[in-house]
Amino acid sequence: MSPNNDPRGLPASRVDLGALLAAVEAAPPVAAAEVVGEVLARTVGAEQVSFLIADFSGDALIRLGHAGEDSATRRLGKETGDRVPLHDSVHGRALSEQELQRIDEDGGTWLLAPVTSRGEAVGVLELRVPGAADEQTMADVSAAAHALAYIVIANRRYTDLFEWGQRTVPLSLAAEIQHRLLPGAYTCEGGQFTLAAWLEPAGEVGGDTFDFALDRDALWFSMTDAMGHTVNAALLATLLVGSVRNGRRRGAGLSEQASLADTALAEHAGNSQYVTGQLVRVDLTTCTAEIVNAGHPPPLRLRDDVVEELPLAADPPFGAIPGTEFHTLPLPLEPGDRLMFFTDGVIERAAAGVDVRAMLASSQGEHPREAIQRLIGAAVSASGGKLEDDATALCFDWHGGPPRDRVTDSGANRS
């Protein structure tokens, strides 16, 4: 293994990350990828450098450009975006396999590196280098792509460009509100676990949300489904997510978070307004987990090649019966477990034909990010491409063992 602890055995990168970050800080937020391209041009002679951001559909990348290229299919002033399908493409392999891809051609080599941070697949860095790419060049490009993930995540707070690139379909007001409730990343990896979630909104938003937060000693995550559709459902979801986050951030346990959500709905949403959901806390020190189940479909567990529904007693939905006492239940975990949480949009109406159990059983070799995207894709296909309700899924892999650091140099950890 090389001195930089790269599991692929690549040499240490020559990219000066300090100088790179300084250059990014000096440039406008929208120019982050261009700065990385300039650094790689000097380091490895890179040319035709492009950053392709993963769009919200989950089945394409958008090549972001500038200065109004004539070939662009989408425009926002001088900013441009071109759609590149993921299915059966080298770009798709870079993203799904989380490995640098190379295409040799006369006089040069195309390199496509995953732009990933802690398992979140932000996109792909694409460039051409003269001649044959050696291991040193590939190490340099991989390191730059890894740095670009952090750069994009930091800079998207200051600009709408990256968000625009990811939206190949305009969002309604309800979808805009709903989208703002989701965490900044849809994937999170740690030494003991991997988590990924995905939400596919219906034509009339159905109020689904998911959330997660990682503390030093605990992982928190939730999945909720507000009643109704459009803006009303989005506002109910806002009350629910806001109250749970508020409780979590002031140190409340699961049952107290549930009670706070219940009270918020009772006080501000009126009668007959409710939200189903599940709140989970995983103690990374004791390797135990607990859950509050508020009238939500129970999750499925894949353990030792067997898929089974977890027998969770259900309390009423949040807001259904004011003053409900919510119970915290143990959520048994063993190393190797895969849990799949989902909303009723995955198992009801036209999507009821999807065999969720079979899809979970066949997902063992997939990263949770790929498993949920395949499941949601099946729900969309079963619905004829138009969902009647939001379809949301969260996949949680428990690797177990003592608290430890995540081991990876870049990309997603598939262990």
Buried (B, 14 or more C-beta within 10 A) or exposed (E): EBEEEBEBEBBBBEBEBEEBBEBBEEBEBBBBBBBBBBBBBEBBBBEEBBBBBBBBBBBBBBBBBBEEEEEBEBEEEEBBBBBBEBEEBBBBBBBBBBBBBBEEEEEBBBBBBBBBBBBBBBBBBBBBBEEEBEEBBBBBBBBBBBBBBBBBBBBBEEBEBBEBBBBBEEBBEBBBBBBEBBBEBBBBBBBBBBBBBBBBBBEBBBBBBBBBBBEEEBBBBBBBBBBBBBBBBBBBBBBBBBBBBBBBEEEBBBBBBBBBBBBBBBEBBEEEBBBBBBBBBBEBEEBEBBBBBBBBBBBBBBBEEEBEEBEBEBBBBBBBEEEBEBBBBEBEBEEEBBBBBBBBBBBBBBBEEBEBBEBBBBBEEBBBBBBBBBBBBBBBEBBEEEBBBBBBBBBBBBBBEEEEEBEBBBBBBBE
